[in-house]
Amino acid sequence: MVRVEGRRYQARRGAKKRAPGAGARHQLVFVDRLVATLIHLRHDLPHAVLGLLYGVGRSTVTRAVGEVRRLLAGRGFAVPERPGVRLRTLEDVFAYAQTEGVRLRLDATEVQVRRPAAGRGGRRAFVSGKKKQNTMKATVIADDLGRTLWTDALRPGRMHDATAARTAGIGRCFDHFDLVQVLLDDGYLGLGRDHRGKALTPPRKLRPGAIAPFVEHRERQRHDHSSQRITVEHALADHKRWKQLQRWTHRRDRLPDTYQAIATLVSDRTTTA
C-alpha cells in the first residue's frame, strides 16, 4: 500500500489536491449532526436508532458523531465571566488560577470499560485496584464553585491517582506558578510532600490512643479541608450524569475524546448557569 501511494505521489508530482467543496456530501446538516451527537453522548442512544429517527443509515450517524465529538473535545473549557476564553492545557489552568487568585480542586474518577481481549499486551493495566473492575481514569480540576476547568487524557485504571497527575505535568506547573494552591485528598499525599504549601492534602489522622481534644481538633481540620474540596466531587457528579460515562461499552480509544467532549459541555453549562 505504501508503494502504491508512493507511485501515485510521483505520478501527480505532489500531494493530492482537492477542489473546494469536493468530497462526500453530508446527508445531515450541521445542526442535525450536532443534535444527534448530543443525544448520543447524553443518553447513549445507538447509532442505528438515531439513523432511524433522522431517516439515514447507521454509518451516516457514526461518521457525524465521530466528527462532532472531536470538535467538542478540542474546544477547551469555559472560563467564568470570561466569554470567548477557553482553557485547553494544564498550564492554561494554572496561569488562570494565578492571575485570578483561584484555589483549585483536583481529583480523579474512573469509568468502567470493556475488558481487553485475552492474549493482548497490557491487559492488566486496566484493572483498577480500587474498583476491582476494568476502568480508565480521568483527572479533573474544578474551582470553588464546582465548575470544570480541565480534564486530562484518560489513563489506564491501574495507574495511581498521584502518578496520573504527575504524568499530566502537574509538577512542572507547581514549579512555574508559585502562587497557585490545589486542594487534594488523601490519595495525593506524595504530591503534598513534594510541593509543600502548593499541593494541600488533609492533615493525617492521629494514631490510636491520642488525647481526645487533639483528635477532635484534627477531625475538625480534616472536615474543613473536605468541605472546601467537595466542589470537585460535584463536578465529577455532573460528568457522570451523562449516561456514556456511567459505563463505557464502546471502543476504549474513543473514550478520551468522549470524556473531553462531555466535560467541555458541562463547563459551558456551569459557567452560564
PABAKE-455621 format. One record per residue: residue in one letter; x, y, z of N, C-alpha, C in turn. Coordinates in steps of 0.2 Angstrom, whole numbers, m for minus. Example, Ala and Ser with C-alpha at 12.3 -4.5 7.8 and 13.67 -1.06 7.14 Angstrom:
residues 2
A | 66 | m28 | 39 | 62 | m22 | 39 | 66 | m16 | 39 .
S | 64 | m11 | 35 | 68 | m5 | 36 | 64 | 0 | 39 .
//
This chain:
residues 273
M | 4 | m6 | 0 | 0 | 0 | 0 | 4 | 6 | 0 .
V | 10 | 6 | 4 | 14 | 12 | 4 | 17 | 13 | m3 .
R | 19 | 8 | m6 | 22 | 8 | m13 | 18 | 11 | m18 .
V | 11 | 9 | m17 | 6 | 11 | m22 | 5 | 19 | m21 .
E | 5 | 21 | m15 | 4 | 28 | m13 | 10 | 32 | m16 .
G | 16 | 29 | m15 | 22 | 32 | m17 | 22 | 33 | m25 .
R | 20 | 28 | m29 | 19 | 29 | m36 | 14 | 34 | m38 .
R | 8 | 34 | m34 | 3 | 39 | m36 | 6 | 46 | m34 .
Y | 10 | 47 | m29 | 13 | 54 | m27 | 17 | 56 | m33 .
Q | 21 | 52 | m35 | 26 | 53 | m41 | 22 | 55 | m47 .
A | 17 | 51 | m49 | 13 | 52 | m55 | 10 | 59 | m55 .
R | 7 | 61 | m49 | 4 | 68 | m49 | 8 | 73 | m47 .
R | 15 | 72 | m46 | 20 | 77 | m44 | 18 | 81 | m38 .
G | 16 | 78 | m33 | 15 | 81 | m27 | 9 | 78 | m23 .
A | 7 | 82 | m18 | 1 | 79 | m14 | m5 | 80 | m18 .
K | m10 | 76 | m16 | m16 | 76 | m19 | m20 | 82 | m17 .
K | m23 | 85 | m23 | m26 | 91 | m22 | m34 | 90 | m23 .
R | m37 | 94 | m19 | m45 | 93 | m19 | m48 | 100 | m20 .
A | m52 | 100 | m24 | m55 | 107 | m26 | m60 | 109 | m20 .
P | m61 | 115 | m18 | m65 | 117 | m13 | m72 | 114 | m14 .
G | m75 | 111 | m8 | m81 | 109 | m9 | m82 | 101 | m11 .
A | m76 | 99 | m13 | m76 | 92 | m16 | m76 | 87 | m10 .
G | m78 | 81 | m12 | m78 | 76 | m6 | m86 | 74 | m5 .
A | m87 | 69 | m1 | m93 | 66 | 1 | m98 | 72 | 3 .
R | m104 | 72 | 1 | m109 | 76 | 4 | m112 | 74 | 10 .
H | m113 | 78 | 15 | m116 | 76 | 21 | m124 | 76 | 20 .
Q | m127 | 70 | 22 | m134 | 69 | 22 | m138 | 73 | 27 .
L | m134 | 75 | 33 | m137 | 79 | 38 | m134 | 85 | 39 .
V | m137 | 91 | 39 | m135 | 97 | 40 | m131 | 97 | 47 .
F | m127 | 102 | 48 | m123 | 103 | 54 | m127 | 103 | 61 .
V | m132 | 106 | 61 | m136 | 106 | 67 | m139 | 99 | 68 .
D | m141 | 96 | 63 | m144 | 89 | 65 | m138 | 84 | 67 .
R | m132 | 85 | 64 | m126 | 81 | 67 | m125 | 83 | 74 .
L | m125 | 89 | 75 | m123 | 91 | 82 | m129 | 89 | 87 .
V | m135 | 89 | 85 | m140 | 87 | 90 | m140 | 79 | 91 .
A | m138 | 76 | 85 | m138 | 68 | 86 | m132 | 66 | 90 .
T | m126 | 70 | 90 | m121 | 69 | 94 | m122 | 70 | 101 .
L | m126 | 75 | 103 | m128 | 77 | 110 | m132 | 72 | 113 .
I | m137 | 69 | 109 | m142 | 64 | 111 | m138 | 58 | 112 .
H | m133 | 56 | 108 | m129 | 50 | 109 | m125 | 51 | 115 .
L | m122 | 56 | 116 | m117 | 57 | 122 | m122 | 57 | 129 .
R | m127 | 60 | 129 | m131 | 61 | 135 | m135 | 54 | 136 .
H | m138 | 51 | 131 | m142 | 45 | 133 | m139 | 39 | 130 .
D | m133 | 39 | 127 | m130 | 33 | 124 | m135 | 29 | 119 .
L | m139 | 33 | 115 | m144 | 30 | 110 | m140 | 27 | 105 .
P | m141 | 21 | 103 | m137 | 18 | 97 | m137 | 22 | 91 .
H | m132 | 21 | 87 | m132 | 25 | 80 | m138 | 22 | 76 .
A | m139 | 16 | 76 | m145 | 13 | 72 | m151 | 17 | 73 .
V | m153 | 18 | 80 | m159 | 21 | 82 | m159 | 28 | 80 .
L | m153 | 32 | 80 | m153 | 39 | 78 | m154 | 39 | 71 .
G | m151 | 34 | 67 | m152 | 34 | 60 | m159 | 33 | 58 .
L | m163 | 29 | 62 | m170 | 28 | 60 | m174 | 35 | 61 .
L | m172 | 38 | 67 | m175 | 44 | 68 | m174 | 50 | 63 .
Y | m168 | 50 | 60 | m166 | 55 | 55 | m167 | 53 | 48 .
G | m169 | 46 | 47 | m170 | 44 | 41 | m164 | 43 | 36 .
V | m159 | 41 | 40 | m152 | 40 | 36 | m149 | 33 | 39 .
G | m144 | 31 | 36 | m141 | 25 | 38 | m137 | 25 | 44 .
R | m135 | 20 | 47 | m131 | 20 | 53 | m124 | 23 | 52 .
S | m121 | 21 | 47 | m115 | 24 | 45 | m114 | 31 | 45 .
T | m120 | 34 | 42 | m120 | 41 | 42 | m120 | 44 | 49 .
V | m124 | 42 | 53 | m124 | 44 | 60 | m117 | 43 | 64 .
T | m114 | 37 | 62 | m107 | 36 | 65 | m102 | 41 | 63 .
R | m102 | 42 | 57 | m97 | 47 | 54 | m99 | 54 | 57 .
A | m105 | 56 | 58 | m107 | 63 | 61 | m105 | 63 | 68 .
V | m106 | 58 | 72 | m105 | 58 | 79 | m97 | 58 | 80 .
G | m93 | 55 | 76 | m86 | 55 | 76 | m83 | 62 | 75 .
E | m86 | 65 | 70 | m83 | 72 | 68 | m85 | 77 | 73 .
V | m91 | 77 | 75 | m93 | 82 | 80 | m90 | 81 | 87 .
R | m89 | 74 | 89 | m86 | 73 | 95 | m79 | 76 | 96 .
R | m75 | 75 | 90 | m69 | 78 | 90 | m69 | 85 | 91 .
L | m73 | 88 | 87 | m74 | 96 | 88 | m75 | 98 | 95 .
L | m80 | 95 | 98 | m82 | 96 | 105 | m76 | 95 | 110 .
A | m72 | 90 | 109 | m67 | 88 | 113 | m61 | 93 | 113 .
G | m60 | 96 | 107 | m55 | 101 | 106 | m57 | 108 | 108 .
R | m63 | 110 | 110 | m65 | 117 | 111 | m61 | 120 | 117 .
G | m59 | 116 | 122 | m57 | 119 | 128 | m62 | 120 | 133 .
F | m61 | 122 | 139 | m65 | 123 | 145 | m67 | 131 | 146 .
A | m73 | 132 | 147 | m76 | 139 | 148 | m73 | 142 | 154 .
V | m71 | 148 | 154 | m69 | 152 | 160 | m74 | 156 | 163 .
P | m75 | 156 | 169 | m81 | 160 | 172 | m80 | 168 | 171 .
E | m85 | 171 | 169 | m85 | 178 | 167 | m80 | 180 | 162 .
R | m78 | 176 | 158 | m73 | 177 | 153 | m76 | 174 | 146 .
P | m81 | 176 | 143 | m84 | 173 | 137 | m79 | 174 | 131 .
G | m78 | 168 | 128 | m73 | 168 | 122 | m67 | 165 | 124 .
V | m65 | 165 | 131 | m58 | 162 | 133 | m59 | 155 | 135 .
R | m55 | 151 | 132 | m55 | 144 | 134 | m49 | 141 | 136 .
L | m49 | 136 | 141 | m43 | 133 | 144 | m42 | 127 | 141 .
R | m36 | 125 | 138 | m35 | 119 | 134 | m30 | 115 | 137 .
T | m25 | 118 | 141 | m20 | 114 | 144 | m19 | 115 | 151 .
L | m16 | 111 | 155 | m15 | 112 | 162 | m11 | 118 | 164 .
E | m6 | 120 | 159 | m3 | 127 | 160 | m8 | 132 | 160 .
D | m13 | 132 | 155 | m18 | 137 | 155 | m22 | 138 | 161 .
V | m23 | 132 | 164 | m27 | 132 | 171 | m23 | 135 | 176 .
F | m17 | 134 | 177 | m13 | 136 | 182 | m12 | 144 | 181 .
A | m11 | 146 | 175 | m10 | 153 | 173 | m16 | 157 | 175 .
Y | m22 | 154 | 173 | m28 | 157 | 175 | m29 | 158 | 183 .
A | m28 | 152 | 186 | m28 | 152 | 194 | m24 | 157 | 197 .
Q | m18 | 158 | 194 | m13 | 163 | 197 | m15 | 170 | 196 .
T | m18 | 171 | 190 | m20 | 178 | 188 | m26 | 180 | 192 .
E | m31 | 176 | 193 | m37 | 177 | 196 | m37 | 176 | 203 .
G | m32 | 172 | 206 | m32 | 171 | 213 | m37 | 165 | 215 .
V | m37 | 160 | 210 | m42 | 155 | 211 | m38 | 149 | 215 .
R | m41 | 146 | 220 | m38 | 140 | 223 | m42 | 134 | 219 .
L | m38 | 130 | 217 | m40 | 124 | 213 | m42 | 118 | 217 .
R | m46 | 114 | 214 | m48 | 107 | 217 | m46 | 102 | 212 .
L | m43 | 97 | 214 | m41 | 91 | 209 | m43 | 84 | 212 .
D | m46 | 80 | 208 | m47 | 73 | 210 | m48 | 69 | 203 .
A | m48 | 63 | 205 | m48 | 58 | 199 | m55 | 54 | 199 .
T | m57 | 52 | 194 | m63 | 47 | 194 | m62 | 42 | 188 .
E | m65 | 36 | 189 | m64 | 31 | 185 | m71 | 29 | 181 .
V | m70 | 27 | 175 | m75 | 25 | 171 | m74 | 17 | 169 .
Q | m79 | 13 | 170 | m79 | 6 | 169 | m79 | 5 | 161 .
V | m74 | 1 | 159 | m73 | 0 | 152 | m74 | m8 | 150 .
R | m74 | m10 | 144 | m74 | m17 | 142 | m67 | m20 | 144 .
R | m67 | m26 | 146 | m61 | m30 | 147 | m57 | m31 | 140 .
P | m51 | m30 | 140 | m47 | m31 | 134 | m47 | m39 | 132 .
A | m47 | m40 | 126 | m47 | m47 | 124 | m41 | m51 | 126 .
A | m42 | m57 | 128 | m37 | m62 | 130 | m31 | m62 | 126 .
G | m25 | m62 | 129 | m19 | m63 | 125 | m16 | m56 | 123 .
R | m19 | m50 | 124 | m17 | m44 | 122 | m12 | m41 | 127 .
G | m7 | m38 | 125 | m2 | m35 | 130 | m5 | m29 | 133 .
G | m3 | m28 | 140 | m6 | m23 | 144 | m13 | m24 | 146 .
R | m15 | m30 | 146 | m22 | m31 | 148 | m23 | m30 | 156 .
R | m18 | m31 | 160 | m19 | m30 | 167 | m19 | m22 | 169 .
A | m16 | m18 | 164 | m16 | m11 | 165 | m22 | m8 | 167 .
F | m28 | m11 | 164 | m34 | m8 | 165 | m38 | m10 | 172 .
V | m35 | m15 | 175 | m38 | m17 | 181 | m37 | m13 | 187 .
S | m42 | m10 | 189 | m42 | m5 | 195 | m42 | m8 | 202 .
G | m36 | m7 | 206 | m36 | m10 | 212 | m42 | m7 | 217 .
K | m44 | m1 | 216 | m49 | 2 | 220 | m56 | m1 | 218 .
K | m58 | m1 | 211 | m64 | m3 | 209 | m65 | m10 | 208 .
K | m59 | m14 | 207 | m59 | m21 | 206 | m63 | m22 | 199 .
Q | m62 | m18 | 194 | m65 | m18 | 188 | m60 | m16 | 183 .
N | m62 | m17 | 176 | m58 | m14 | 171 | m60 | m6 | 170 .
T | m56 | m2 | 171 | m58 | 5 | 171 | m52 | 10 | 167 .
M | m54 | 16 | 166 | m50 | 21 | 164 | m51 | 27 | 168 .
K | m45 | 30 | 170 | m45 | 35 | 175 | m44 | 42 | 172 .
A | m49 | 47 | 174 | m48 | 54 | 172 | m47 | 58 | 178 .
T | m42 | 63 | 177 | m40 | 68 | 182 | m44 | 74 | 180 .
V | m47 | 77 | 185 | m51 | 83 | 184 | m49 | 89 | 189 .
I | m50 | 95 | 186 | m48 | 101 | 190 | m55 | 105 | 190 .
A | m57 | 107 | 196 | m63 | 112 | 196 | m61 | 118 | 201 .
D | m65 | 123 | 201 | m64 | 129 | 205 | m69 | 128 | 212 .
D | m69 | 133 | 215 | m73 | 133 | 222 | m80 | 132 | 221 .
L | m83 | 133 | 215 | m90 | 133 | 214 | m92 | 126 | 210 .
G | m87 | 122 | 209 | m88 | 115 | 206 | m88 | 116 | 198 .
R | m85 | 121 | 195 | m85 | 122 | 188 | m79 | 119 | 185 .
T | m80 | 114 | 180 | m74 | 111 | 177 | m70 | 115 | 173 .
L | m63 | 115 | 175 | m59 | 119 | 172 | m54 | 115 | 167 .
W | m53 | 109 | 168 | m49 | 105 | 164 | m50 | 97 | 166 .
T | m48 | 93 | 161 | m48 | 86 | 162 | m42 | 83 | 157 .
D | m38 | 78 | 160 | m33 | 76 | 156 | m35 | 71 | 151 .
A | m30 | 68 | 147 | m31 | 62 | 143 | m31 | 56 | 148 .
L | m36 | 52 | 147 | m38 | 47 | 151 | m32 | 42 | 152 .
R | m31 | 39 | 158 | m26 | 34 | 159 | m29 | 27 | 161 .
P | m25 | 22 | 160 | m27 | 15 | 162 | m29 | 15 | 170 .
G | m34 | 12 | 172 | m37 | 12 | 178 | m32 | 10 | 184 .
R | m27 | 6 | 182 | m22 | 3 | 187 | m17 | 9 | 189 .
M | m16 | 14 | 185 | m12 | 19 | 187 | m14 | 23 | 194 .
H | m10 | 24 | 198 | m12 | 28 | 204 | m14 | 35 | 203 .
D | m18 | 38 | 207 | m21 | 45 | 206 | m15 | 50 | 205 .
A | m10 | 49 | 210 | m5 | 54 | 210 | 0 | 53 | 204 .
T | 1 | 47 | 202 | 5 | 46 | 196 | 2 | 48 | 190 .
A | m5 | 48 | 189 | m8 | 51 | 184 | m8 | 58 | 184 .
A | m8 | 62 | 189 | m7 | 69 | 190 | 0 | 71 | 188 .
R | 5 | 67 | 190 | 12 | 69 | 188 | 13 | 68 | 181 .
T | 10 | 62 | 178 | 11 | 61 | 171 | 8 | 67 | 167 .
A | 3 | 70 | 169 | 0 | 75 | 166 | 4 | 82 | 166 .
G | 9 | 82 | 171 | 13 | 88 | 171 | 12 | 92 | 177 .
I | 9 | 90 | 182 | 7 | 95 | 187 | 13 | 97 | 191 .
G | 18 | 93 | 191 | 24 | 95 | 195 | 28 | 101 | 191 .
R | 28 | 101 | 185 | 31 | 107 | 181 | 26 | 113 | 183 .
C | 20 | 112 | 183 | 15 | 118 | 184 | 17 | 121 | 191 .
F | 17 | 117 | 196 | 19 | 119 | 203 | 26 | 123 | 203 .
D | 30 | 121 | 199 | 37 | 124 | 199 | 37 | 131 | 196 .
H | 32 | 132 | 191 | 32 | 138 | 187 | 27 | 143 | 190 .
F | 22 | 141 | 193 | 17 | 145 | 196 | 17 | 145 | 203 .
D | 20 | 149 | 207 | 22 | 149 | 214 | 16 | 150 | 218 .
L | 11 | 154 | 215 | 5 | 157 | 220 | m1 | 152 | 219 .
V | m1 | 147 | 215 | m6 | 143 | 214 | m7 | 137 | 220 .
Q | m12 | 136 | 223 | m13 | 131 | 228 | m19 | 126 | 225 .
V | m18 | 120 | 226 | m23 | 115 | 224 | m25 | 110 | 230 .
L | m31 | 110 | 231 | m34 | 105 | 237 | m34 | 98 | 234 .
L | m32 | 94 | 238 | m31 | 86 | 236 | m34 | 82 | 242 .
D | m35 | 76 | 240 | m37 | 71 | 245 | m32 | 67 | 247 .
D | m33 | 62 | 252 | m28 | 58 | 254 | m24 | 54 | 249 .
G | m26 | 53 | 243 | m23 | 49 | 238 | m17 | 53 | 235 .
Y | m16 | 59 | 237 | m11 | 63 | 234 | m6 | 65 | 239 .
L | m5 | 61 | 244 | 0 | 63 | 250 | 7 | 64 | 247 .
G | 9 | 60 | 242 | 15 | 61 | 239 | 16 | 68 | 236 .
L | 11 | 71 | 233 | 12 | 77 | 230 | 12 | 82 | 235 .
G | 9 | 81 | 241 | 9 | 86 | 246 | 16 | 86 | 249 .
R | 19 | 81 | 250 | 26 | 81 | 252 | 31 | 84 | 247 .
D | 30 | 83 | 241 | 35 | 86 | 236 | 34 | 93 | 235 .
H | 27 | 96 | 236 | 26 | 103 | 234 | 22 | 106 | 240 .
R | 26 | 107 | 246 | 23 | 109 | 252 | 20 | 116 | 251 .
G | 14 | 118 | 253 | 11 | 124 | 253 | 8 | 126 | 246 .
K | 8 | 121 | 241 | 5 | 121 | 235 | 0 | 116 | 234 .
A | 2 | 110 | 235 | m2 | 104 | 235 | m5 | 103 | 242 .
L | m11 | 105 | 243 | m14 | 104 | 250 | m18 | 98 | 251 .
T | m15 | 94 | 255 | m19 | 87 | 257 | m21 | 88 | 264 .
P | m26 | 84 | 266 | m29 | 84 | 273 | m24 | 82 | 278 .
P | m24 | 85 | 284 | m20 | 83 | 289 | m21 | 75 | 291 .
R | m15 | 72 | 292 | m15 | 65 | 294 | m19 | 63 | 300 .
K | m22 | 57 | 300 | m26 | 55 | 306 | m21 | 54 | 312 .
L | m23 | 55 | 318 | m18 | 54 | 324 | m19 | 46 | 325 .
R | m13 | 44 | 328 | m13 | 37 | 330 | m18 | 35 | 335 .
P | m20 | 29 | 336 | m24 | 27 | 342 | m21 | 28 | 348 .
G | m25 | 31 | 353 | m23 | 32 | 360 | m21 | 40 | 361 .
A | m22 | 44 | 355 | m21 | 51 | 356 | m26 | 54 | 360 .
I | m24 | 60 | 363 | m28 | 63 | 368 | m35 | 66 | 364 .
A | m40 | 65 | 368 | m47 | 67 | 364 | m47 | 74 | 361 .
P | m45 | 79 | 365 | m45 | 86 | 362 | m41 | 86 | 356 .
F | m35 | 83 | 355 | m31 | 83 | 349 | m35 | 80 | 344 .
V | m38 | 74 | 345 | m41 | 70 | 340 | m47 | 75 | 337 .
E | m51 | 78 | 342 | m56 | 82 | 339 | m54 | 88 | 335 .
H | m49 | 91 | 337 | m46 | 96 | 333 | m44 | 94 | 326 .
R | m40 | 88 | 326 | m38 | 86 | 320 | m44 | 84 | 315 .
E | m49 | 81 | 318 | m55 | 79 | 314 | m59 | 86 | 311 .
R | m59 | 91 | 315 | m61 | 97 | 313 | m57 | 100 | 307 .
Q | m51 | 99 | 307 | m46 | 101 | 302 | m48 | 97 | 295 .
R | m48 | 91 | 296 | m50 | 87 | 290 | m57 | 88 | 287 .
H | m62 | 89 | 292 | m68 | 91 | 290 | m68 | 98 | 286 .
D | m65 | 103 | 288 | m64 | 109 | 285 | m61 | 108 | 278 .
H | m56 | 104 | 278 | m52 | 103 | 271 | m57 | 100 | 266 .
S | m61 | 95 | 269 | m65 | 91 | 264 | m71 | 95 | 262 .
S | m73 | 100 | 266 | m79 | 104 | 264 | m77 | 109 | 259 .
Q | m70 | 111 | 259 | m68 | 115 | 253 | m66 | 112 | 247 .
R | m64 | 105 | 248 | m63 | 101 | 242 | m69 | 98 | 239 .
I | m74 | 98 | 242 | m80 | 94 | 239 | m83 | 96 | 233 .
T | m81 | 103 | 231 | m84 | 105 | 224 | m81 | 101 | 218 .
V | m75 | 98 | 219 | m73 | 94 | 213 | m77 | 88 | 213 .
E | m79 | 85 | 218 | m84 | 80 | 218 | m90 | 81 | 215 .
H | m93 | 87 | 216 | m99 | 89 | 212 | m98 | 90 | 205 .
A | m92 | 92 | 203 | m90 | 92 | 196 | m90 | 85 | 193 .
L | m87 | 80 | 196 | m87 | 74 | 194 | m94 | 71 | 193 .
A | m98 | 73 | 198 | m105 | 70 | 198 | m109 | 73 | 192 .
D | m107 | 79 | 190 | m110 | 82 | 184 | m108 | 78 | 178 .
H | m102 | 76 | 177 | m100 | 72 | 172 | m103 | 65 | 172 .
K | m104 | 62 | 177 | m107 | 55 | 177 | m115 | 55 | 176 .
R | m118 | 61 | 176 | m125 | 61 | 174 | m126 | 60 | 167 .
W | m121 | 60 | 163 | m121 | 58 | 156 | m120 | 51 | 155 .
K | m125 | 47 | 152 | m125 | 40 | 153 | m119 | 37 | 150 .
Q | m116 | 40 | 145 | m110 | 36 | 142 | m104 | 36 | 147 .
L | m104 | 40 | 152 | m99 | 40 | 157 | m100 | 36 | 163 .
Q | m106 | 33 | 163 | m108 | 28 | 169 | m105 | 21 | 168 .
R | m105 | 19 | 162 | m101 | 13 | 160 | m100 | 13 | 152 .
W | m94 | 13 | 150 | m92 | 14 | 143 | m92 | 7 | 140 .
T | m96 | 6 | 135 | m97 | 0 | 132 | m94 | 0 | 125 .
H | m91 | 5 | 123 | m88 | 5 | 116 | m81 | 4 | 116 .
R | m77 | 6 | 110 | m70 | 5 | 110 | m67 | 10 | 115 .
R | m61 | 7 | 118 | m58 | 11 | 123 | m55 | 18 | 120 .
D | m52 | 17 | 114 | m48 | 23 | 111 | m53 | 29 | 110 .
R | m59 | 28 | 110 | m64 | 33 | 109 | m66 | 37 | 115 .
L | m65 | 34 | 121 | m67 | 36 | 127 | m64 | 43 | 129 .
P | m57 | 44 | 128 | m54 | 51 | 130 | m58 | 57 | 126 .
D | m59 | 56 | 120 | m62 | 61 | 116 | m69 | 62 | 119 .
T | m73 | 57 | 121 | m80 | 57 | 123 | m80 | 61 | 130 .
Y | m75 | 59 | 134 | m75 | 62 | 141 | m73 | 70 | 140 .
Q | m68 | 71 | 136 | m67 | 78 | 135 | m73 | 82 | 132 .
A | m76 | 79 | 127 | m82 | 82 | 124 | m88 | 84 | 130 .
I | m89 | 79 | 134 | m94 | 80 | 139 | m92 | 85 | 144 .
A | m85 | 85 | 146 | m83 | 89 | 151 | m83 | 96 | 149 .
T | m82 | 98 | 142 | m82 | 104 | 140 | m90 | 107 | 139 .
L | m94 | 102 | 138 | m101 | 104 | 138 | m104 | 106 | 145 .
V | m101 | 102 | 150 | m103 | 103 | 157 | m100 | 110 | 159 .
S | m94 | 111 | 157 | m91 | 118 | 159 | m95 | 124 | 156 .
D | m97 | 123 | 150 | m101 | 128 | 147 | m108 | 130 | 151 .
R | m111 | 124 | 153 | m117 | 125 | 157 | m116 | 128 | 164 .
T | m111 | 126 | 167 | m110 | 128 | 174 | m107 | 135 | 174 .
T | m104 | 138 | 169 | m102 | 144 | 169 | m107 | 149 | 167 .
T | m112 | 147 | 164 | m118 | 152 | 162 | m124 | 151 | 166 .
A | m124 | 146 | 171 | m129 | 145 | 175 | m130 | 150 | 180 .
//
